[in-house]
Amino acid sequence: MKAYNQAGLIDEEGLYREAGLIDFRDPDHKAAAWQLSHGTHVLDQAAGYDPIKAPMNRPIIAVQLPVSVTADTSGSNLKTFATAAIKYILDRADRLAGKDHLPDGSWRPLPVVINFSYGMLAGPHDGTLDLEQALDDFVTKRGAPLRIVLPAGNANLSRCHAAVKFNGTRTPVSLEWRVQPDDSTPTQMEIWLPYDPGKPNASRVTIAVETPSGLRSPRLKEEVGSGVQLVSNDDVVACAHYAFRSSPTKRGVFIISLQPTARLRPLDNPAAGDATAPAGVWKVIITNSGLRPEQELEAWIQWDDVIYGYSRRGRQSYFEADCYRRFDPVTGDVVDVDDKGNPCIIRRGGLINAIATGDETIVVGGVQQKDLTPPKYAAGGPVAPTRDKPSHRVGPDAACVSDDSRVHNGILGAGSRSGSVVAMSGTSVAVPQIVKLVADMLADGDPGNRESISRFAAAEERARWEASGGVNPEALESLDKERCGAGRIVRPRRDWLNRYERDT
């Protein structure tokens, strides 16, 4: 910094190049080279204050996951690094509080709130994913308040969720799965069966996988350890297997994996072969042999797209069906809610972030500042029921501003250069605003947990209707709880806490 100081100003470009953060010979992601950096923007929303009014009891502990973990949108390595990051944060918080440093050995752990703006698509969506269980354990087992805040996700229009209910019939149902060309990463789908206390591991359905050319795999039964392969031109292009997760979800799952549809560069391991799967519409044929009429199985396609600014490798696959309406035939507008009276097999509901369905984490959806409606992309519940209890959450706990309006996408925050301001959208930017609110709550002695945020959001809804001339019960009931939770929190400010404390 001293070397790149020019007349009292830092030459940031030179500094970042010297530090190795900007090197366009490096094919990996270079966050400092972009005008917009996800982490910088989120940190500004969570911990940015006017310097004159900034509280002095808000130490920031920052972590950064490896580029390869963030680039792998399937989240296959996320748990290992995320749990290590949380342990690091808690260790540093304990050191700030004086642990291992005070001569008399006395110390009091500090409250901690963590912004975790990551997401996944596939999973049980019932709070039992291994990472979700780890996050719940961190919250419940720490001796001081720990709050972890997650986004509801941006996959509402992704067409990556399907729900099948046979209603007692044995007629096979075919899921049409559009796999795109030029996808150099594997593609995966998970089909989760409903929990059944009477038949915890019985054969209720069978599946078969069919290529776009009509080549069909043998039928895969609901039997632990069973699996099938689909071979084309002596190459394995797809495989499927069944597993039963005995603890804690007690549900079965079929996992279908396809080879990439393209190989863009030589394999690191040539011995592994260069098989590719054909692009086009694949079919997964599901046959009912024992599901009760009210039981429903759900399928999710794993996130396979490319995060902005990362190397282009994956291309997102999705479901297709004639009943799915992307646009309103009268207005031409994008349809962002399901028809509850006549639902299509492809669902927008249930695409909530797969790591945001736990019991203890705080989950935040997005709304537009102008009209307080969710943006088209904002995902929500319902969350799947599991074990002997119904669903423990409908969707997010609350919603906060993620866009100014339909034409002004995003909200303003810090860019990657000093003094710069950029707009970024997504439920990831709604999360840090609630993180700041939770920090204020914890500082004032409030638990700052899921229940506190839900009560605060509900109080905001009531206050808005009272300010507009009285509470409208029908309007409050019409709130989209699957995408907005208990209510919409608009630009939370510290002075709102006084009103919230009076109301509750």
C-alpha positions as a Python dict, from the first residue, in 0.01 Angstrom:
ca = {
    (1, 'M'): (0, 0, 0),
    (2, 'K'): (289, 233, 67),
    (3, 'A'): (439, 158, -274),
    (4, 'Y'): (112, 228, -453),
    (5, 'N'): (25, 546, -264),
    (6, 'Q'): (0, 839, -501),
    (7, 'A'): (-60, 1180, -345),
    (8, 'G'): (-247, 1022, -57),
    (9, 'L'): (-461, 795, -274),
    (10, 'I'): (-409, 424, -327),
    (11, 'D'): (-365, 298, -684),
    (12, 'E'): (-603, 8, -635),
    (13, 'E'): (-544, -149, -977),
    (14, 'G'): (-170, -160, -923),
    (15, 'L'): (-209, -284, -567),
    (16, 'Y'): (-442, -569, -669),
    (17, 'R'): (-216, -672, -956),
    (18, 'E'): (87, -677, -727),
    (19, 'A'): (-107, -884, -472),
    (20, 'G'): (-203, -1137, -742),
    (21, 'L'): (-575, -1062, -720),
    (22, 'I'): (-592, -944, -1081),
    (23, 'D'): (-415, -1168, -1331),
    (24, 'F'): (-603, -1235, -1653),
    (25, 'R'): (-365, -1517, -1738),
    (26, 'D'): (-534, -1706, -1452),
    (27, 'P'): (-848, -1885, -1575),
    (28, 'D'): (-1008, -1886, -1229),
    (29, 'H'): (-1249, -1629, -1092),
    (30, 'K'): (-1095, -1290, -1011),
    (31, 'A'): (-1338, -1108, -783),
    (32, 'A'): (-1125, -795, -755),
    (33, 'A'): (-1126, -754, -1134),
    (34, 'W'): (-1501, -699, -1148),
    (35, 'Q'): (-1690, -380, -1080),
    (36, 'L'): (-1932, -583, -869),
    (37, 'S'): (-1824, -832, -605),
    (38, 'H'): (-2089, -1043, -433),
    (39, 'G'): (-1905, -1056, -100),
    (40, 'T'): (-1826, -684, -96),
    (41, 'H'): (-2186, -586, -167),
    (42, 'V'): (-2324, -825, 95),
    (43, 'L'): (-2073, -709, 356),
    (44, 'D'): (-2171, -347, 293),
    (45, 'Q'): (-2539, -428, 350),
    (46, 'A'): (-2461, -624, 667),
    (47, 'A'): (-2198, -403, 830),
    (48, 'G'): (-2192, -72, 645),
    (49, 'Y'): (-2269, 236, 856),
    (50, 'D'): (-2236, 609, 828),
    (51, 'P'): (-1891, 666, 982),
    (52, 'I'): (-2031, 931, 1217),
    (53, 'K'): (-2301, 697, 1352),
    (54, 'A'): (-2118, 367, 1329),
    (55, 'P'): (-2146, 153, 1645),
    (56, 'M'): (-1812, 52, 1788),
    (57, 'N'): (-1923, -291, 1911),
    (58, 'R'): (-1960, -458, 1570),
    (59, 'P'): (-1632, -640, 1497),
    (60, 'I'): (-1631, -809, 1156),
    (61, 'I'): (-1488, -1158, 1110),
    (62, 'A'): (-1451, -1244, 742),
    (63, 'V'): (-1396, -1579, 574),
    (64, 'Q'): (-1365, -1676, 210),
    (65, 'L'): (-1445, -2019, 71),
    (66, 'P'): (-1219, -2155, -204),
    (67, 'V'): (-1307, -2049, -559),
    (68, 'S'): (-1357, -2412, -658),
    (69, 'V'): (-1621, -2460, -384),
    (70, 'T'): (-1820, -2155, -494),
    (71, 'A'): (-1787, -2246, -862),
    (72, 'D'): (-1929, -2595, -794),
    (73, 'T'): (-2294, -2495, -771),
    (74, 'S'): (-2399, -2850, -683),
    (75, 'G'): (-2262, -2783, -333),
    (76, 'S'): (-2088, -3119, -315),
    (77, 'N'): (-1799, -2977, -110),
    (78, 'L'): (-1986, -2698, 64),
    (79, 'K'): (-2037, -2864, 403),
    (80, 'T'): (-1668, -2932, 467),
    (81, 'F'): (-1556, -2576, 405),
    (82, 'A'): (-1866, -2404, 547),
    (83, 'T'): (-1836, -2585, 881),
    (84, 'A'): (-1463, -2507, 894),
    (85, 'A'): (-1544, -2141, 825),
    (86, 'I'): (-1803, -2129, 1105),
    (87, 'K'): (-1559, -2289, 1349),
    (88, 'Y'): (-1303, -2025, 1252),
    (89, 'I'): (-1557, -1745, 1307),
    (90, 'L'): (-1655, -1876, 1650),
    (91, 'D'): (-1292, -1925, 1751),
    (92, 'R'): (-1207, -1566, 1657),
    (93, 'A'): (-1517, -1441, 1837),
    (94, 'D'): (-1405, -1622, 2151),
    (95, 'R'): (-1060, -1466, 2120),
    (96, 'L'): (-1216, -1121, 2086),
    (97, 'A'): (-1412, -1194, 2402),
    (98, 'G'): (-1090, -1274, 2585),
    (99, 'K'): (-1080, -1654, 2593),
    (100, 'D'): (-726, -1787, 2647),
    (101, 'H'): (-599, -1432, 2694),
    (102, 'L'): (-732, -1294, 3022),
    (103, 'P'): (-497, -1368, 3315),
    (104, 'D'): (-776, -1464, 3553),
    (105, 'G'): (-937, -1699, 3299),
    (106, 'S'): (-1271, -1515, 3311),
    (107, 'W'): (-1451, -1435, 2986),
    (108, 'R'): (-1799, -1417, 2842),
    (109, 'P'): (-1868, -1542, 2488),
    (110, 'L'): (-1997, -1285, 2243),
    (111, 'P'): (-2321, -1314, 2045),
    (112, 'V'): (-2251, -1387, 1678),
    (113, 'V'): (-2463, -1348, 1365),
    (114, 'I'): (-2341, -1507, 1042),
    (115, 'N'): (-2442, -1406, 689),
    (116, 'F'): (-2443, -1726, 478),
    (117, 'S'): (-2550, -1619, 127),
    (118, 'Y'): (-2511, -1956, -44),
    (119, 'G'): (-2767, -2191, -195),
    (120, 'M'): (-2840, -2531, -350),
    (121, 'L'): (-3132, -2675, -547),
    (122, 'A'): (-3148, -3052, -491),
    (123, 'G'): (-3194, -3221, -157),
    (124, 'P'): (-3468, -3351, 72),
    (125, 'H'): (-3601, -3000, 150),
    (126, 'D'): (-3714, -3115, 492),
    (127, 'G'): (-3435, -2983, 714),
    (128, 'T'): (-3236, -3308, 722),
    (129, 'L'): (-2959, -3235, 471),
    (130, 'D'): (-2623, -3292, 641),
    (131, 'L'): (-2522, -2925, 614),
    (132, 'E'): (-2857, -2813, 756),
    (133, 'Q'): (-2815, -3049, 1051),
    (134, 'A'): (-2464, -2909, 1109),
    (135, 'L'): (-2594, -2550, 1106),
    (136, 'D'): (-2871, -2638, 1354),
    (137, 'D'): (-2614, -2804, 1581),
    (138, 'F'): (-2391, -2496, 1577),
    (139, 'V'): (-2685, -2278, 1685),
    (140, 'T'): (-2820, -2507, 1958),
    (141, 'K'): (-2492, -2620, 2111),
    (142, 'R'): (-2313, -2286, 2144),
    (143, 'G'): (-2315, -2137, 2491),
    (144, 'A'): (-2397, -1787, 2361),
    (145, 'P'): (-2640, -1662, 2096),
    (146, 'L'): (-2544, -1769, 1744),
    (147, 'R'): (-2768, -1678, 1454),
    (148, 'I'): (-2716, -1797, 1095),
    (149, 'V'): (-2911, -1618, 821),
    (150, 'L'): (-2970, -1776, 478),
    (151, 'P'): (-3138, -1667, 152),
    (152, 'A'): (-3458, -1834, 30),
    (153, 'G'): (-3304, -1861, -316),
    (154, 'N'): (-3359, -1728, -667),
    (155, 'A'): (-3480, -2042, -847),
    (156, 'N'): (-3854, -1973, -864),
    (157, 'L'): (-3861, -1978, -1246),
    (158, 'S'): (-3590, -2241, -1297),
    (159, 'R'): (-3832, -2529, -1371),
    (160, 'C'): (-3614, -2754, -1157),
    (161, 'H'): (-3889, -2895, -933),
    (162, 'A'): (-4161, -3146, -1015),
    (163, 'A'): (-4421, -3312, -794),
    (164, 'V'): (-4605, -3634, -883),
    (165, 'K'): (-4921, -3764, -717),
    (166, 'F'): (-5067, -4083, -866),
    (167, 'N'): (-5401, -4064, -680),
    (168, 'G'): (-5407, -4442, -652),
    (169, 'T'): (-5358, -4516, -1024),
    (170, 'R'): (-5088, -4740, -1174),
    (171, 'T'): (-5050, -4537, -1494),
    (172, 'P'): (-4681, -4447, -1543),
    (173, 'V'): (-4585, -4079, -1528),
    (174, 'S'): (-4306, -3947, -1748),
    (175, 'L'): (-4087, -3656, -1639),
    (176, 'E'): (-3946, -3479, -1945),
    (177, 'W'): (-3597, -3353, -1867),
    (178, 'R'): (-3439, -3103, -2107),
    (179, 'V'): (-3061, -3153, -2104),
    (180, 'Q'): (-2875, -2882, -2290),
    (181, 'P'): (-2589, -2917, -2538),
    (182, 'D'): (-2242, -2783, -2468),
    (183, 'D'): (-2265, -2875, -2098),
    (184, 'S'): (-1922, -2990, -1981),
    (185, 'T'): (-2035, -3088, -1631),
    (186, 'P'): (-2240, -3388, -1509),
    (187, 'T'): (-2615, -3338, -1468),
    (188, 'Q'): (-2808, -3480, -1175),
    (189, 'M'): (-3167, -3526, -1058),
    (190, 'E'): (-3297, -3646, -721),
    (191, 'I'): (-3642, -3802, -677),
    (192, 'W'): (-3745, -3806, -311),
    (193, 'L'): (-4018, -4038, -189),
    (194, 'P'): (-4259, -3937, 88),
    (195, 'Y'): (-4204, -4053, 443),
    (196, 'D'): (-4426, -4348, 531),
    (197, 'P'): (-4421, -4475, 892),
    (198, 'G'): (-4607, -4790, 789),
    (199, 'K'): (-4371, -4870, 500),
    (200, 'P'): (-4039, -4709, 589),
    (201, 'N'): (-3846, -4898, 321),
    (202, 'A'): (-4097, -5079, 100),
    (203, 'S'): (-4102, -5098, -279),
    (204, 'R'): (-4365, -4842, -382),
    (205, 'V'): (-4237, -4715, -717),
    (206, 'T'): (-4000, -4811, -997),
    (207, 'I'): (-3823, -4582, -1244),
    (208, 'A'): (-3660, -4612, -1584),
    (209, 'V'): (-3444, -4360, -1770),
    (210, 'E'): (-3478, -4302, -2144),
    (211, 'T'): (-3241, -4112, -2375),
    (212, 'P'): (-3363, -3862, -2639),
    (213, 'S'): (-3317, -4137, -2902),
    (214, 'G'): (-3545, -4379, -2716),
    (215, 'L'): (-3285, -4605, -2552),
    (216, 'R'): (-3433, -4710, -2217),
    (217, 'S'): (-3261, -4842, -1905),
    (218, 'P'): (-3381, -5145, -1707),
    (219, 'R'): (-3636, -5062, -1437),
    (220, 'L'): (-3486, -4956, -1106),
    (221, 'K'): (-3675, -5076, -801),
    (222, 'E'): (-3702, -4915, -461),
    (223, 'E'): (-3447, -5150, -307),
    (224, 'V'): (-3147, -5041, -103),
    (225, 'G'): (-2822, -5066, -295),
    (226, 'S'): (-2987, -5124, -632),
    (227, 'G'): (-2866, -4941, -940),
    (228, 'V'): (-2875, -4944, -1319),
    (229, 'Q'): (-2657, -4809, -1599),
    (230, 'L'): (-2752, -4688, -1945),
    (231, 'V'): (-2494, -4784, -2209),
    (232, 'S'): (-2475, -4629, -2555),
    (233, 'N'): (-2203, -4716, -2807),
    (234, 'D'): (-2021, -4910, -2534),
    (235, 'D'): (-2010, -4599, -2313),
    (236, 'V'): (-2199, -4548, -1988),
    (237, 'V'): (-2393, -4226, -2051),
    (238, 'A'): (-2616, -4235, -1741),
    (239, 'C'): (-2661, -4421, -1417),
    (240, 'A'): (-2925, -4431, -1146),
    (241, 'H'): (-2934, -4579, -799),
    (242, 'Y'): (-3165, -4592, -500),
    (243, 'A'): (-3071, -4510, -142),
    (244, 'F'): (-3267, -4503, 182),
    (245, 'R'): (-3166, -4232, 428),
    (246, 'S'): (-3253, -4409, 751),
    (247, 'S'): (-3144, -4118, 969),
    (248, 'P'): (-3270, -3861, 1018),
    (249, 'T'): (-3511, -3818, 726),
    (250, 'K'): (-3626, -4183, 689),
    (251, 'R'): (-3701, -4130, 322),
    (252, 'G'): (-3587, -4299, 4),
    (253, 'V'): (-3429, -4121, -292),
    (254, 'F'): (-3352, -4210, -652),
    (255, 'I'): (-3040, -4031, -782),
    (256, 'I'): (-2995, -4006, -1159),
    (257, 'S'): (-2663, -3884, -1301),
    (258, 'L'): (-2580, -3805, -1663),
    (259, 'Q'): (-2244, -3764, -1830),
    (260, 'P'): (-2157, -3418, -1966),
    (261, 'T'): (-2297, -3345, -2310),
    (262, 'A'): (-1962, -3200, -2424),
    (263, 'R'): (-1594, -3230, -2339),
    (264, 'L'): (-1437, -2890, -2383),
    (265, 'R'): (-1082, -2988, -2298),
    (266, 'P'): (-882, -3308, -2254),
    (267, 'L'): (-962, -3504, -1944),
    (268, 'D'): (-716, -3482, -1657),
    (269, 'N'): (-745, -3860, -1641),
    (270, 'P'): (-762, -4000, -1997),
    (271, 'A'): (-814, -4349, -1860),
    (272, 'A'): (-1155, -4243, -1732),
    (273, 'G'): (-1288, -4226, -2090),
    (274, 'D'): (-1452, -3946, -2284),
    (275, 'A'): (-1815, -4055, -2287),
    (276, 'T'): (-2078, -3787, -2340),
    (277, 'A'): (-2453, -3799, -2289),
    (278, 'P'): (-2679, -3691, -2576),
    (279, 'A'): (-2846, -3352, -2539),
    (280, 'G'): (-3220, -3323, -2576),
    (281, 'V'): (-3528, -3438, -2387),
    (282, 'W'): (-3455, -3728, -2154),
    (283, 'K'): (-3742, -3908, -1987),
    (284, 'V'): (-3773, -4053, -1639),
    (285, 'I'): (-4065, -4297, -1635),
    (286, 'I'): (-4209, -4347, -1286),
    (287, 'T'): (-4448, -4635, -1216),
    (288, 'N'): (-4657, -4656, -900),
    (289, 'S'): (-4678, -4989, -724),
    (290, 'G'): (-4767, -4899, -367),
    (291, 'L'): (-4804, -4526, -298),
    (292, 'R'): (-5119, -4425, -118),
    (293, 'P'): (-5350, -4185, -308),
    (294, 'E'): (-5255, -3882, -97),
    (295, 'Q'): (-4879, -3944, -114),
    (296, 'E'): (-4663, -3731, -340),
    (297, 'L'): (-4307, -3775, -456),
    (298, 'E'): (-4092, -3478, -550),
    (299, 'A'): (-3801, -3436, -791),
    (300, 'W'): (-3537, -3164, -796),
    (301, 'I'): (-3271, -3104, -1061),
    (302, 'Q'): (-2937, -3006, -914),
    (303, 'W'): (-2807, -2655, -981),
    (304, 'D'): (-2566, -2679, -1275),
    (305, 'D'): (-2553, -2324, -1408),
    (306, 'V'): (-2257, -2086, -1400),
    (307, 'I'): (-2226, -1809, -1143),
    (308, 'Y'): (-2166, -1471, -1303),
    (309, 'G'): (-1795, -1410, -1348),
    (310, 'Y'): (-1688, -1775, -1333),
    (311, 'S'): (-1565, -1995, -1617),
    (312, 'R'): (-1847, -2113, -1842),
    (313, 'R'): (-1878, -2491, -1797),
    (314, 'G'): (-2223, -2605, -1687),
    (315, 'R'): (-2562, -2534, -1846),
    (316, 'Q'): (-2877, -2571, -1641),
    (317, 'S'): (-3115, -2853, -1735),
    (318, 'Y'): (-3486, -2823, -1656),
    (319, 'F'): (-3824, -2997, -1673),
    (320, 'E'): (-4069, -2954, -1958),
    (321, 'A'): (-4447, -3012, -1966),
    (322, 'D'): (-4735, -2887, -2180),
    (323, 'C'): (-4924, -2776, -1867),
    (324, 'Y'): (-4650, -2535, -1755),
    (325, 'R'): (-4735, -2175, -1850),
    (326, 'R'): (-4433, -1947, -1863),
    (327, 'F'): (-4629, -1641, -1977),
    (328, 'D'): (-4980, -1513, -1918),
    (329, 'P'): (-5168, -1548, -2250),
    (330, 'V'): (-5353, -1218, -2199),
    (331, 'T'): (-5090, -984, -2055),
    (332, 'G'): (-4777, -1160, -2177),
    (333, 'D'): (-4629, -1121, -1830),
    (334, 'V'): (-4411, -1390, -1673),
    (335, 'V'): (-4617, -1621, -1450),
    (336, 'D'): (-4440, -1661, -1116),
    (337, 'V'): (-4699, -1850, -907),
    (338, 'D'): (-4853, -2195, -947),
    (339, 'D'): (-5219, -2252, -1022),
    (340, 'K'): (-5332, -2391, -688),
    (341, 'G'): (-5661, -2521, -831),
    (342, 'N'): (-5503, -2712, -1118),
    (343, 'P'): (-5132, -2748, -1045),
    (344, 'C'): (-4893, -2857, -1317),
    (345, 'I'): (-4647, -3138, -1256),
    (346, 'I'): (-4371, -2873, -1276),
    (347, 'R'): (-4384, -2652, -968),
    (348, 'R'): (-4251, -2311, -880),
    (349, 'G'): (-4334, -2375, -516),
    (350, 'G'): (-4089, -2585, -321),
    (351, 'L'): (-3779, -2438, -487),
    (352, 'I'): (-3662, -2280, -163),
    (353, 'N'): (-3286, -2301, -108),
    (354, 'A'): (-3210, -2666, -23),
    (355, 'I'): (-2991, -2567, 273),
    (356, 'A'): (-3251, -2324, 410),
    (357, 'T'): (-3511, -2565, 548),
    (358, 'G'): (-3358, -2630, 890),
    (359, 'D'): (-3514, -2571, 1230),
    (360, 'E'): (-3279, -2305, 1369),
    (361, 'T'): (-3155, -2096, 1076),
    (362, 'I'): (-3322, -1767, 981),
    (363, 'V'): (-3433, -1764, 616),
    (364, 'V'): (-3504, -1447, 418),
    (365, 'G'): (-3699, -1399, 96),
    (366, 'G'): (-3700, -1098, -135),
    (367, 'V'): (-3949, -823, -223),
    (368, 'Q'): (-3947, -514, -442),
    (369, 'Q'): (-3931, -180, -266),
    (370, 'K'): (-4187, -15, -494),
    (371, 'D'): (-4485, -248, -450),
    (372, 'L'): (-4366, -497, -183),
    (373, 'T'): (-4433, -794, -411),
    (374, 'P'): (-4176, -1073, -452),
    (375, 'P'): (-3962, -1041, -764),
    (376, 'K'): (-4025, -1312, -1022),
    (377, 'Y'): (-3711, -1503, -932),
    (378, 'A'): (-3766, -1518, -554),
    (379, 'A'): (-3818, -1878, -446),
    (380, 'G'): (-4022, -2011, -157),
    (381, 'G'): (-4184, -2311, 7),
    (382, 'P'): (-4358, -2526, 91),
    (383, 'V'): (-4103, -2735, 278),
    (384, 'A'): (-4145, -3112, 266),
    (385, 'P'): (-4273, -3288, 580),
    (386, 'T'): (-4059, -3561, 731),
    (387, 'R'): (-4060, -3827, 999),
    (388, 'D'): (-4358, -3811, 1235),
    (389, 'K'): (-4411, -3435, 1216),
    (390, 'P'): (-4563, -3203, 957),
    (391, 'S'): (-4356, -2939, 780),
    (392, 'H'): (-4177, -2720, 1035),
    (393, 'R'): (-4177, -2412, 810),
    (394, 'V'): (-4392, -2287, 524),
    (395, 'G'): (-4114, -2095, 353),
    (396, 'P'): (-3878, -1815, 464),
    (397, 'D'): (-3927, -1651, 803),
    (398, 'A'): (-3957, -1302, 654),
    (399, 'A'): (-3881, -1107, 338),
    (400, 'C'): (-3670, -797, 285),
    (401, 'V'): (-3596, -567, -7),
    (402, 'S'): (-3389, -725, -284),
    (403, 'D'): (-3492, -498, -574),
    (404, 'D'): (-3603, -140, -609),
    (405, 'S'): (-3869, -224, -870),
    (406, 'R'): (-3929, -443, -1174),
    (407, 'V'): (-3734, -202, -1395),
    (408, 'H'): (-3471, -101, -1137),
    (409, 'N'): (-3323, -437, -1045),
    (410, 'G'): (-3126, -478, -727),
    (411, 'I'): (-3035, -243, -446),
    (412, 'L'): (-2732, -17, -415),
    (413, 'G'): (-2423, -118, -224),
    (414, 'A'): (-2045, -93, -226),
    (415, 'G'): (-1858, -192, -541),
    (416, 'S'): (-1512, -343, -557),
    (417, 'R'): (-1336, -4, -573),
    (418, 'S'): (-1329, 268, -309),
    (419, 'G'): (-1623, 504, -333),
    (420, 'S'): (-1804, 302, -600),
    (421, 'V'): (-2172, 211, -574),
    (422, 'V'): (-2334, -69, -773),
    (423, 'A'): (-2672, -244, -783),
    (424, 'M'): (-2709, -614, -713),
    (425, 'S'): (-3027, -820, -686),
    (426, 'G'): (-3121, -1157, -540),
    (427, 'T'): (-3229, -1286, -203),
    (428, 'S'): (-2859, -1284, -111),
    (429, 'V'): (-2880, -903, -72),
    (430, 'A'): (-3194, -927, 142),
    (431, 'V'): (-3013, -1152, 391),
    (432, 'P'): (-2750, -902, 515),
    (433, 'Q'): (-3014, -640, 593),
    (434, 'I'): (-3173, -889, 832),
    (435, 'V'): (-2826, -975, 964),
    (436, 'K'): (-2784, -612, 1064),
    (437, 'L'): (-3127, -616, 1228),
    (438, 'V'): (-3044, -935, 1420),
    (439, 'A'): (-2718, -777, 1541),
    (440, 'D'): (-2916, -481, 1676),
    (441, 'M'): (-3162, -717, 1844),
    (442, 'L'): (-2884, -916, 2010),
    (443, 'A'): (-2718, -594, 2128),
    (444, 'D'): (-3047, -491, 2290),
    (445, 'G'): (-3094, -823, 2467),
    (446, 'D'): (-3353, -969, 2227),
    (447, 'P'): (-3298, -1336, 2126),
    (448, 'G'): (-3279, -1232, 1760),
    (449, 'N'): (-3386, -1580, 1651),
    (450, 'R'): (-3641, -1712, 1400),
    (451, 'E'): (-3931, -1631, 1630),
    (452, 'S'): (-3808, -1275, 1689),
    (453, 'I'): (-3772, -1205, 1317),
    (454, 'S'): (-4116, -1354, 1245),
    (455, 'R'): (-4276, -1139, 1516),
    (456, 'F'): (-4095, -831, 1389),
    (457, 'A'): (-4210, -901, 1031),
    (458, 'A'): (-4570, -956, 1142),
    (459, 'A'): (-4559, -628, 1339),
    (460, 'E'): (-4436, -448, 1026),
    (461, 'E'): (-4727, -587, 825),
    (462, 'R'): (-4977, -468, 1088),
    (463, 'A'): (-4812, -126, 1112),
    (464, 'R'): (-4834, -76, 734),
    (465, 'W'): (-5203, -154, 723),
    (466, 'E'): (-5275, 62, 1027),
    (467, 'A'): (-5089, 351, 864),
    (468, 'S'): (-5300, 310, 550),
    (469, 'G'): (-5628, 338, 738),
    (470, 'G'): (-5672, 24, 941),
    (471, 'V'): (-5591, -343, 939),
    (472, 'N'): (-5741, -534, 649),
    (473, 'P'): (-5772, -896, 768),
    (474, 'E'): (-5822, -1025, 414),
    (475, 'A'): (-5510, -847, 294),
    (476, 'L'): (-5307, -989, 581),
    (477, 'E'): (-5439, -1338, 505),
    (478, 'S'): (-5353, -1297, 136),
    (479, 'L'): (-4983, -1247, 215),
    (480, 'D'): (-4780, -1503, 21),
    (481, 'K'): (-4634, -1681, 324),
    (482, 'E'): (-4454, -1936, 107),
    (483, 'R'): (-4236, -1655, -34),
    (484, 'C'): (-4264, -1377, 227),
    (485, 'G'): (-4293, -1567, 555),
    (486, 'A'): (-4458, -1381, 842),
    (487, 'G'): (-4419, -1044, 671),
    (488, 'R'): (-4212, -798, 473),
    (489, 'I'): (-3944, -591, 643),
    (490, 'V'): (-3855, -279, 444),
    (491, 'R'): (-3513, -124, 504),
    (492, 'P'): (-3484, -217, 873),
    (493, 'R'): (-3360, 72, 1084),
    (494, 'R'): (-3257, 74, 1444),
    (495, 'D'): (-3537, 310, 1550),
    (496, 'W'): (-3787, 45, 1439),
    (497, 'L'): (-3674, -169, 1729),
    (498, 'N'): (-3839, 67, 1977),
    (499, 'R'): (-4176, 23, 1810),
    (500, 'Y'): (-4121, -351, 1783),
    (501, 'E'): (-4044, -375, 2156),
    (502, 'R'): (-4362, -180, 2239),
    (503, 'D'): (-4573, -405, 2016),
    (504, 'T'): (-4438, -729, 2156),
}
